[in-house]
Amino acid sequence: MSYTEEQLFEQLQDTMVRLFEIDAESVVPSARLYEDLDIDSIDAVNMIIEMKRVTDKKIPAERFREARTVGDVLSTVFAIVNE
């Protein structure tokens, strides 16, 4: 199944709200993971695992080394699920 960027953003936002108790309004593409949302590396791995479950795609953690914002994560997941 392929996803639109909007669908993936909604899934990512829902995941972050559920896993990390972040307000949905704070999960915007420009939000910085560590500085704005207090997402550390362990949280990031949990987020990737959850996105893998949601999309049913293998999502290699190493593809996220340069991800610094919610938008970076979204772009990476979008590229992976639509490859």
N, C-alpha and C positions, 0 to 999 in steps of 0.2 A: 504494500500500500504506500502511496506517496502522500505527502502532507504539504499543505501550503505553509508559508512562513507564519501566517497568522494563527493557524491551527497549532503549530509547534510552539509559538509564543504562549498561547493559552495553556498548553500542557506544561511548559516550563514554569510559567507563573504559578499554576496550581501546585506543581511539585514543590516549588520553593515555599509557598504558603504553608503547605502541609508538613513538609519536613523540618522547616526552620522557623515556623511561626512568624514569618515576615508579612507585613501588611501588603496586600496585592498592589496597592497604589505605589509602593516603593519599588516594585519589580518592573522597571522600565529599561529599555535597551541601553540607555546611557549609564545606568547604575553600575558602579564598580563593585565587584564581588567582595573583595576584602574590606576596602575602606568604607563603602556605603552600606553593605548588607551583612558584614561580619561573617562571610563565608570563608572558612579555612580549607586547607587541602583535604582533610577528612570529609568535611561537608561536601566538597566538590565531587569527591569519589562517589558518595552516596547519591548525589544529584545525577551523576552520569549513569549509575546503576538503575536508578528509577526511570530515566529517559530511555534506557535500553529496554526496560520492561514495557514501557508505554508504546514505544515504536516498534518493538519486536525486531530490532536491528542491532548488530554488533557495533558497539560504540567504543573504539579504543581510547583509553584515557590519555595516551600520549598525544592525541590530536588536540588536546586542550591546554598544552603547555603555555601557549601564548595568550590564552583567553584571560582577559582582565575585566570585561564587562558582561552584563547579561546579553547584550547584542553580539558579542564575540561568541558566547556559548550558543546562542540561537543560530548564528551563521554556520558554525561548525556542525551542529546537529542537522541543520537543514541540508548541508552539503552531503553528509553521510547518508541520511535516509533517502536522498534522491539520487544517489550514485547508481 
